[in-house]
Structure formats: structure tokens, C-alpha cells
Amino acid sequence: MGKDPLPDEEIGACLAALPGWDREGDTITRAFGVRYHGGVALIVNVADLERLVGHHADIDLRWDHVRFRITTHDAGHRLTAADFDLAARIDRIAAAHQAQPHNA
């Protein structure tokens, strides 16, 4: 997956294709409502995927939700296609864990 920084127009298009993800500067973020132990299981599944794809999110676990923050560190903390690919994969894993959208 490409790790060149994306222009703003392309970032907007990528975000439109990923409902629930928000841009915060040069990161994209999303929170999922899930109880603590379910959040731990979700994180373990995401971490296994991240190891395979060689890209990772910053993850914040709380008692009732998990928040993911993604940027490409190798591209100077800018958004790349790899970030949006990882976000889509996280969405699929979260759905498998029956995690719900959460406003964190």
C-alpha cells in the first residue's frame, strides 16, 4: 500500500468512503463502543493484522470504548493510502466484534 502523502482532495474522497472516520489534522480517528474485555479482544485482532500489513494505529482503550488514531509515521506523520486501507480493515474487525460507533 502506498506510503506517499495524499493531497487534501484525495483525503476527502477517502474519508467519504469510510463513514465514521474523522480527520484531525494529519490523522484519522474513530471510536467504537465496546466493553473493556471486548475492547481488549478487538485490539488483539487489530494488532495481529497490523503486524501482517506493517502499519499500525495508535490505540486508546477505555472501559466502554476503543479509539483508533492513524497516520503514517514514515511519511512525516501525514496521511497516506495505507492509513485508509488500515481504517477499512479495522472497520471490518470491529464489525466482527459487534462494536458500535461511539462518540469519544
Secondary structure as UniProt FT lines:
FT   HELIX           8..16
FT   TURN            19..20
FT   STRAND          22..24
FT   TURN            25..26
FT   STRAND          27..33
FT   HELIX           36..53
FT   STRAND          58..61
FT   STRAND          65..70
FT   HELIX           73..75
FT   HELIX           81..96
FT   TURN            97..98
FT   STRAND          100..101
//
